[in-house]
Amino acid sequence: MRRGAPGMGDGLARDVVRLASGQAALALAAAVAFLILRDAAAAGGALAGSGIALVLTALHARRVRLATRATRSRPGSETLVLGIGVFERFAVAAGLFALGIGYWKLAPVPMIAGFAVCQVGWFLAGTLHRPDGSPRA
């Protein structure tokens, strides 16, 4: 597919970069807060949780691209593509949390807090811009 196609190209990429940048800034803020309030291990846990949220953002963007393509080739199939993405993100999140808490022995509370802070960034990104991409006044 060529770049700049409606609904697929630069607009989606720009939105994903904007969202991931905001989430990364929140991740750093959470890590610094844990570093100041607790210790470096807690800050690492917060960064790991934030990293999980960033991975899920990338997976969601990938599924949106796939759903857009599916709509063009088989109208009506986009719901299935997005539905599979929900289960995919859930499984990846569960696996990464299990890896972080179980294998790497990271502190669960900072991991969950870092994840939650980045998820708040997801919702804030949606409220700060109109559907056409322009900033809200």
MDTraj code that builds the backbone (N, CA, C; nanometers):
import mdtraj as md
import numpy as np

residues = "MET ARG ARG GLY ALA PRO GLY MET GLY ASP GLY LEU ALA ARG ASP VAL VAL ARG LEU ALA SER GLY GLN ALA ALA LEU ALA LEU ALA ALA ALA VAL ALA PHE LEU ILE LEU ARG ASP ALA ALA ALA ALA GLY GLY ALA LEU ALA GLY SER GLY ILE ALA LEU VAL LEU THR ALA LEU HIS ALA ARG ARG VAL ARG LEU ALA THR ARG ALA THR ARG SER ARG PRO GLY SER GLU THR LEU VAL LEU GLY ILE GLY VAL PHE GLU ARG PHE ALA VAL ALA ALA GLY LEU PHE ALA LEU GLY ILE GLY TYR TRP LYS LEU ALA PRO VAL PRO MET ILE ALA GLY PHE ALA VAL CYS GLN VAL GLY TRP PHE LEU ALA GLY THR LEU HIS ARG PRO ASP GLY SER PRO ARG ALA".split()
xyz = np.array([
    [0.0841, -0.1176, 0.0000],
    [0.0000, 0.0000, 0.0000],
    [0.0886, 0.1239, 0.0000],
    [0.0522, 0.2217, -0.0764],
    [0.1340, 0.3414, -0.0859],
    [0.1141, 0.4306, 0.0361],
    [0.2179, 0.5093, 0.0647],
    [0.2113, 0.6009, 0.1787],
    [0.1092, 0.7095, 0.1521],
    [0.0455, 0.7559, 0.2589],
    [-0.0491, 0.8653, 0.2460],
    [-0.1891, 0.8215, 0.2076],
    [-0.2147, 0.6910, 0.2006],
    [-0.3495, 0.6442, 0.1700],
    [-0.4433, 0.6856, 0.2818],
    [-0.5677, 0.7192, 0.2516],
    [-0.6595, 0.7660, 0.3550],
    [-0.6739, 0.6639, 0.4671],
    [-0.6587, 0.7121, 0.5912],
    [-0.6788, 0.6283, 0.7073],
    [-0.5639, 0.5338, 0.7388],
    [-0.4593, 0.5333, 0.6587],
    [-0.3542, 0.4354, 0.6785],
    [-0.2169, 0.4966, 0.6998],
    [-0.1874, 0.6031, 0.6342],
    [-0.0488, 0.6472, 0.6257],
    [-0.0047, 0.7365, 0.7379],
    [0.0310, 0.8554, 0.6983],
    [0.0959, 0.9474, 0.7895],
    [0.0088, 0.9851, 0.9083],
    [-0.1228, 0.9929, 0.8914],
    [-0.2110, 1.0299, 1.0020],
    [-0.2051, 0.9307, 1.1159],
    [-0.2149, 0.8015, 1.0857],
    [-0.2069, 0.6990, 1.1890],
    [-0.0685, 0.6970, 1.2514],
    [0.0337, 0.7036, 1.1690],
    [0.1708, 0.7027, 1.2213],
    [0.1944, 0.8231, 1.3120],
    [0.1467, 0.9394, 1.2712],
    [0.1626, 1.0603, 1.3520],
    [0.0897, 1.0459, 1.4857],
    [-0.0303, 0.9906, 1.4832],
    [-0.1070, 0.9716, 1.6065],
    [-0.0391, 0.8721, 1.6997],
    [0.0161, 0.7654, 1.6445],
    [0.0836, 0.6652, 1.7266],
    [0.2097, 0.7243, 1.7884],
    [0.2850, 0.8006, 1.7121],
    [0.4055, 0.8642, 1.7649],
    [0.3687, 0.9636, 1.8741],
    [0.2644, 1.0408, 1.8533],
    [0.2201, 1.1378, 1.9537],
    [0.1777, 1.0655, 2.0816],
    [0.1017, 0.9580, 2.0672],
    [0.0567, 0.8810, 2.1825],
    [0.1743, 0.8175, 2.2548],
    [0.2633, 0.7527, 2.1805],
    [0.3783, 0.6861, 2.2422],
    [0.4708, 0.7880, 2.3089],
    [0.4852, 0.9059, 2.2512],
    [0.5685, 1.0099, 2.3124],
    [0.5093, 1.0547, 2.4454],
    [0.3797, 1.0749, 2.4473],
    [0.3132, 1.1127, 2.5722],
    [0.3244, 1.0028, 2.6763],
    [0.3074, 0.8788, 2.6330],
    [0.3192, 0.7670, 2.7262],
    [0.4628, 0.7552, 2.7778],
    [0.5604, 0.7767, 2.6928],
    [0.7004, 0.7693, 2.7358],
    [0.7317, 0.8787, 2.8375],
    [0.6780, 0.9971, 2.8176],
    [0.6992, 1.1053, 2.9148],
    [0.6367, 1.0694, 3.0489],
    [0.5165, 1.0124, 3.0458],
    [0.4529, 0.9692, 3.1696],
    [0.5301, 0.8552, 3.2350],
    [0.5866, 0.7661, 3.1531],
    [0.6665, 0.6546, 3.2057],
    [0.7879, 0.7077, 3.2809],
    [0.8550, 0.8063, 3.2219],
    [0.9717, 0.8650, 3.2890],
    [0.9319, 0.9350, 3.4182],
    [0.8179, 1.0038, 3.4167],
    [0.7705, 1.0708, 3.5382],
    [0.7405, 0.9689, 3.6479],
    [0.6767, 0.8585, 3.6121],
    [0.6476, 0.7544, 3.7108],
    [0.7756, 0.6932, 3.7652],
    [0.8720, 0.6680, 3.6776],
    [0.9991, 0.6099, 3.7217],
    [1.0740, 0.7050, 3.8145],
    [1.0755, 0.8324, 3.7814],
    [1.1423, 0.9309, 3.8671],
    [1.0719, 0.9385, 4.0024],
    [0.9394, 0.9366, 4.0015],
    [0.8646, 0.9401, 4.1279],
    [0.8993, 0.8195, 4.2149],
    [0.9049, 0.7014, 4.1559],
    [0.9412, 0.5826, 4.2330],
    [1.0869, 0.5873, 4.2775],
    [1.1732, 0.6447, 4.1963],
    [1.3129, 0.6573, 4.2335],
    [1.3277, 0.7487, 4.3554],
    [1.2536, 0.8575, 4.3560],
    [1.2598, 0.9526, 4.4675],
    [1.1924, 0.8956, 4.5921],
    [1.0746, 0.8365, 4.5737],
    [0.9969, 0.7896, 4.6887],
    [1.0424, 0.6542, 4.7423],
    [1.0990, 0.5694, 4.6562],
    [1.1398, 0.4357, 4.7014],
    [1.2841, 0.4090, 4.6668],
    [1.3089, 0.3404, 4.5552],
    [1.4472, 0.3063, 4.5191],
    [1.4558, 0.2757, 4.3700],
    [1.5764, 0.2423, 4.3257],
    [1.5998, 0.2162, 4.1835],
    [1.5247, 0.0917, 4.1358],
    [1.5093, -0.0081, 4.2225],
    [1.4367, -0.1292, 4.1830],
    [1.2906, -0.0980, 4.1536],
    [1.2306, -0.0121, 4.2354],
    [1.0914, 0.0272, 4.2118],
    [1.0806, 0.1088, 4.0830],
    [1.1785, 0.1952, 4.0580],
    [1.1780, 0.2736, 3.9343],
    [1.1891, 0.1814, 3.8130],
    [1.2719, 0.0774, 3.8238],
    [1.2820, -0.0203, 3.7153],
    [1.1511, -0.0940, 3.6927],
    [1.0820, -0.1258, 3.8003],
    [0.9513, -0.1898, 3.7874],
    [0.8509, -0.0996, 3.7172],
    [0.8543, 0.0291, 3.7533],
    [0.7635, 0.1245, 3.6877],
    [0.7947, 0.1354, 3.5390],
    [0.9233, 0.1358, 3.5046],
    [0.9601, 0.1407, 3.3626],
    [0.9165, 0.0139, 3.2899],
    [0.9272, -0.0999, 3.3559],
    [0.8833, -0.2253, 3.2937],
    [0.7326, -0.2233, 3.2691],
    [0.6559, -0.1784, 3.3666],
    [0.5106, -0.1682, 3.3487],
    [0.4740, -0.0713, 3.2379],
    [0.5468, 0.0398, 3.2325],
    [0.5239, 0.1375, 3.1260],
    [0.5597, 0.0787, 2.9900],
    [0.6660, -0.0001, 2.9878],
    [0.7058, -0.0661, 2.8629],
    [0.5976, -0.1602, 2.8124],
    [0.5305, -0.2274, 2.9045],
    [0.4200, -0.3159, 2.8646],
    [0.3115, -0.2337, 2.7957],
    [0.2779, -0.1192, 2.8544],
    [0.1757, -0.0333, 2.7936],
    [0.2181, 0.0142, 2.6551],
    [0.3463, 0.0461, 2.6381],
    [0.3947, 0.0904, 2.5071],
    [0.3889, -0.0231, 2.4045],
    [0.4197, -0.1446, 2.4476],
    [0.4084, -0.2601, 2.3576],
    [0.2634, -0.2775, 2.3146],
    [0.1706, -0.2627, 2.4085],
    [0.0284, -0.2779, 2.3752],
    [-0.0187, -0.1680, 2.2801],
    [0.0364, -0.0489, 2.2948],
    [0.0035, 0.0594, 2.2024],
    [0.0479, 0.0234, 2.0605],
    [0.1679, -0.0317, 2.0485],
    [0.2189, -0.0720, 1.9170],
    [0.1338, -0.1852, 1.8584],
    [0.0946, -0.2809, 1.9417],
    [0.0093, -0.3900, 1.8929],
    [-0.1264, -0.3381, 1.8473],
    [-0.1801, -0.2414, 1.9214],
    [-0.3095, -0.1849, 1.8828],
    [-0.2992, -0.1112, 1.7492],
    [-0.1931, -0.0337, 1.7319],
    [-0.1737, 0.0379, 1.6052],
    [-0.1626, -0.0605, 1.4897],
    [-0.0924, -0.1707, 1.5122],
    [-0.0789, -0.2740, 1.4089],
    [-0.2161, -0.3322, 1.3725],
    [-0.2977, -0.3598, 1.4736],
    [-0.4306, -0.4158, 1.4473],
    [-0.5205, -0.3163, 1.3746],
    [-0.5087, -0.1889, 1.4066],
    [-0.5886, -0.0877, 1.3361],
    [-0.5497, -0.0840, 1.1893],
    [-0.4181, -0.0918, 1.1618],
    [-0.3732, -0.0969, 1.0216],
    [-0.4291, -0.2201, 0.9520],
    [-0.4212, -0.3362, 1.0187],
    [-0.4731, -0.4598, 0.9587],
    [-0.6235, -0.4521, 0.9373],
    [-0.6946, -0.3928, 1.0306],
    [-0.8406, -0.3802, 1.0167],
    [-0.8760, -0.2880, 0.9009],
    [-0.7982, -0.1827, 0.8824],
    [-0.8228, -0.0917, 0.7705],
    [-0.8035, -0.1640, 0.6379],
    [-0.6981, -0.2436, 0.6296],
    [-0.6753, -0.3227, 0.5076],
    [-0.7865, -0.4251, 0.4879],
    [-0.8279, -0.4901, 0.5968],
    [-0.9327, -0.5914, 0.5869],
    [-1.0635, -0.5304, 0.5385],
    [-1.0916, -0.4081, 0.5803],
    [-1.2137, -0.3402, 0.5370],
    [-1.2148, -0.3217, 0.3864],
    [-1.0986, -0.2917, 0.3311],
    [-1.0916, -0.2691, 0.1867],
    [-1.1071, -0.3982, 0.1079],
    [-1.0505, -0.5080, 0.1607],
    [-1.0557, -0.6338, 0.0853],
    [-1.1804, -0.7166, 0.1168],
    [-1.2234, -0.7144, 0.2426],
    [-1.3429, -0.7906, 0.2841],
    [-1.4225, -0.7074, 0.3822],
    [-1.5106, -0.6221, 0.3353],
    [-1.5885, -0.5380, 0.4263],
    [-1.6621, -0.6238, 0.5305],
    [-1.6579, -0.5773, 0.6544],
    [-1.7215, -0.6486, 0.7645],
    [-1.6250, -0.7333, 0.8450],
    [-1.5062, -0.7594, 0.7916],
    [-1.4111, -0.8449, 0.8626],
    [-1.3269, -0.7677, 0.9644],
    [-1.3384, -0.6352, 0.9630],
    [-1.2562, -0.5555, 1.0541],
    [-1.2894, -0.5821, 1.2006],
    [-1.4137, -0.6147, 1.2289],
    [-1.4523, -0.6441, 1.3672],
    [-1.3786, -0.7667, 1.4191],
    [-1.3676, -0.8672, 1.3373],
    [-1.2940, -0.9878, 1.3758],
    [-1.1457, -0.9566, 1.3974],
    [-1.0889, -0.8780, 1.3076],
    [-0.9470, -0.8424, 1.3193],
    [-0.9224, -0.7664, 1.4493],
    [-1.0078, -0.6698, 1.4816],
    [-0.9920, -0.5935, 1.6051],
    [-1.0207, -0.6794, 1.7278],
    [-1.1177, -0.7695, 1.7172],
    [-1.1484, -0.8600, 1.8281],
    [-1.0322, -0.9519, 1.8608],
    [-0.9675, -1.0029, 1.7581],
    [-0.8480, -1.0861, 1.7798],
    [-0.7399, -1.0026, 1.8477],
    [-0.7318, -0.8757, 1.8107],
    [-0.6341, -0.7860, 1.8722],
    [-0.6558, -0.7689, 2.0215],
    [-0.7815, -0.7695, 2.0646],
    [-0.8113, -0.7580, 2.2081],
    [-0.7506, -0.8764, 2.2826],
    [-0.7740, -0.9958, 2.2328],
    [-0.7197, -1.1151, 2.2973],
    [-0.5668, -1.1181, 2.2884],
    [-0.5144, -1.0719, 2.1767],
    [-0.3696, -1.0669, 2.1587],
    [-0.3054, -0.9757, 2.2637],
    [-0.3624, -0.8564, 2.2810],
    [-0.3064, -0.7624, 2.3784],
    [-0.3215, -0.8148, 2.5209],
    [-0.4332, -0.8785, 2.5501],
    [-0.4519, -0.9350, 2.6840],
    [-0.3469, -1.0424, 2.7119],
    [-0.3256, -1.1307, 2.6170],
    [-0.2288, -1.2390, 2.6354],
    [-0.0867, -1.1844, 2.6496],
    [-0.0519, -1.0860, 2.5680],
    [0.0816, -1.0262, 2.5761],
    [0.0997, -0.9560, 2.7099],
    [-0.0005, -0.8798, 2.7535],
    [0.0094, -0.8107, 2.8822],
    [0.0247, -0.9112, 2.9961],
    [-0.0577, -1.0150, 2.9967],
    [-0.0492, -1.1162, 3.1030],
    [0.0878, -1.1840, 3.1018],
    [0.1359, -1.2183, 2.9843],
    [0.2665, -1.2827, 2.9731],
    [0.3801, -1.1944, 3.0194],
    [0.3759, -1.0670, 2.9807],
    [0.4831, -0.9757, 3.0210],
    [0.4788, -0.9450, 3.1704],
    [0.3590, -0.9316, 3.2261],
    [0.3496, -0.9132, 3.3713],
    [0.4006, -1.0377, 3.4438],
    [0.3643, -1.1547, 3.3957],
    [0.4122, -1.2786, 3.4575],
    [0.5640, -1.2874, 3.4492],
    [0.6194, -1.2506, 3.3356],
    [0.7643, -1.2515, 3.3185],
    [0.8319, -1.1526, 3.4145],
    [0.7780, -1.0326, 3.4213],
    [0.8366, -0.9298, 3.5071],
    [0.8266, -0.9620, 3.6549],
    [0.7105, -1.0065, 3.6982],
    [0.6901, -1.0327, 3.8402],
    [0.7461, -1.1699, 3.8789],
    [0.7213, -1.2695, 3.7960],
    [0.7612, -1.4050, 3.8308],
    [0.9062, -1.4365, 3.8037],
    [0.9552, -1.4020, 3.6862],
    [1.0913, -1.4404, 3.6475],
    [1.1943, -1.3367, 3.6908],
    [1.1673, -1.2089, 3.6579],
    [1.2625, -1.1042, 3.6912],
    [1.2479, -1.0537, 3.8340],
    [1.1420, -1.0953, 3.9025],
    [1.1181, -1.0584, 4.0433],
    [1.1063, -0.9069, 4.0632],
    [1.0425, -0.8404, 3.9674],
    [1.0186, -0.6974, 3.9811],
    [0.9022, -0.6755, 4.0778],
    [0.9033, -0.5619, 4.1455],
    [0.7971, -0.5298, 4.2401],
    [0.6655, -0.5092, 4.1646],
    [0.5595, -0.5792, 4.2067],
    [0.4325, -0.5704, 4.1343],
    [0.3679, -0.4316, 4.1372],
    [0.3700, -0.3653, 4.2515],
    [0.3007, -0.2360, 4.2624],
    [0.3606, -0.1310, 4.1677],
    [0.4931, -0.1133, 4.1647],
    [0.5470, -0.0173, 4.0675],
    [0.5191, -0.0572, 3.9222],
    [0.5211, -0.1878, 3.8924],
    [0.4900, -0.2311, 3.7553],
    [0.3479, -0.1921, 3.7176],
    [0.2552, -0.2222, 3.8067],
    [0.1144, -0.1902, 3.7792],
    [0.0945, -0.0391, 3.7726],
    [0.1625, 0.0340, 3.8603],
    [0.1507, 0.1803, 3.8589],
    [0.2055, 0.2386, 3.7283],
    [0.3207, 0.1911, 3.6839],
    [0.3766, 0.2396, 3.5574],
    [0.2845, 0.2086, 3.4407],
    [0.2272, 0.0895, 3.4409],
    [0.1321, 0.0509, 3.3375],
    [0.0094, 0.1425, 3.3413],
    [-0.0439, 0.1634, 3.4625],
    [-0.1648, 0.2463, 3.4771],
    [-0.1402, 0.3895, 3.4334],
    [-0.0243, 0.4440, 3.4671],
    [0.0072, 0.5818, 3.4286],
    [0.0101, 0.5944, 3.2762],
    [0.0692, 0.4973, 3.2090],
    [0.0732, 0.5016, 3.0625],
    [-0.0652, 0.4816, 3.0017],
    [-0.1479, 0.4015, 3.0650],
    [-0.2845, 0.3841, 3.0160],
    [-0.3631, 0.5145, 3.0305],
    [-0.3380, 0.5901, 3.1373],
    [-0.4008, 0.7213, 3.1523],
    [-0.3587, 0.8108, 3.0353],
    [-0.2329, 0.7984, 2.9941],
    [-0.1862, 0.8734, 2.8774],
    [-0.2646, 0.8403, 2.7521],
    [-0.3035, 0.7129, 2.7384],
    [-0.3857, 0.6692, 2.6244],
    [-0.5176, 0.7462, 2.6236],
    [-0.5821, 0.7540, 2.7402],
    [-0.7115, 0.8219, 2.7484],
    [-0.6966, 0.9723, 2.7330],
    [-0.5906, 1.0293, 2.7891],
    [-0.5680, 1.1729, 2.7736],
    [-0.5437, 1.2094, 2.6281],
    [-0.4717, 1.1269, 2.5564],
    [-0.4450, 1.1553, 2.4153],
    [-0.5756, 1.1624, 2.3364],
    [-0.6715, 1.0810, 2.3730],
    [-0.8000, 1.0827, 2.3046],
    [-0.8848, 1.2032, 2.3388],
    [-0.8632, 1.2615, 2.4578],
    [-0.9444, 1.3759, 2.4972],
    [-0.8821, 1.5095, 2.4588],
    [-0.7533, 1.5100, 2.4248],
    [-0.6864, 1.6355, 2.3929],
    [-0.7003, 1.6760, 2.2465],
    [-0.7469, 1.5837, 2.1620],
    [-0.7600, 1.6129, 2.0199],
    [-0.8982, 1.5740, 1.9697],
    [-0.9453, 1.6488, 1.8721],
    [-1.0726, 1.6167, 1.8067],
    [-1.0511, 1.4982, 1.7126],
    [-1.1600, 1.4363, 1.6684],
    [-1.1461, 1.3225, 1.5743],
    [-1.0691, 1.3559, 1.4472],
    [-1.0709, 1.4834, 1.4046],
    [-0.9966, 1.5205, 1.2826],
    [-0.8491, 1.5459, 1.3111],
    [-0.8056, 1.5327, 1.4391],
    [-0.6647, 1.5483, 1.4734],
    [-0.6274, 1.6866, 1.5244],
    [-0.7184, 1.7822, 1.5140],
    [-0.6861, 1.9162, 1.5608],
    [-0.7006, 1.9223, 1.7138],
    [-0.6188, 2.0081, 1.7779],
    [-0.6251, 2.0181, 1.9237],
    [-0.7576, 2.0783, 1.9713],
    [-0.8034, 2.0333, 2.0859],
    [-0.9233, 2.0928, 2.1455],
    [-0.8846, 2.2247, 2.2095],
    [-0.9768, 2.3189, 2.2067],
    [-0.9504, 2.4520, 2.2622],
    [-0.9591, 2.4511, 2.4137],
])
top = md.Topology()
chain = top.add_chain()
for i, resn in enumerate(residues, 1):
    res = top.add_residue(resn, chain, resSeq=i)
    for name in ("N", "CA", "C"):
        top.add_atom(name, md.element.get_by_symbol(name[0]), res)
traj = md.Trajectory(xyz[None], top)
